[in-house]
């Protein structure tokens, strides 16, 4: 009888997977307009509650840049996936995260190698960088 109880206990113990609760950055949600844009351009980032997003830049009425963004979980880790810039999607592993920020990295990518997002009061800020230079983004939230 003890062997049977021990057997069921072992089965129960090993069948209970230790799943990690991954917290995704809900503070990204909303429609954002870039405040520090070039004078002749308008840049936006829209983030939806399914952790998909879209970034695009308009010059006059033409779209001159567009990317599709997703925060996805794979094997108990978070990734920022960027589509539309390169021929294939580029994944950046989220290596650091707080309640109001995250850093995503892909050291094999030419540019950027590091993407950082953080919320600062009512603004969304981001930096994209490699070893040589970086670009800073400051976004104001649009009224919905």
Order of alpha helices (4+ residues) and beta strands (2+ residues): alpha-beta-beta-beta-beta-beta-beta-beta-beta-beta-beta
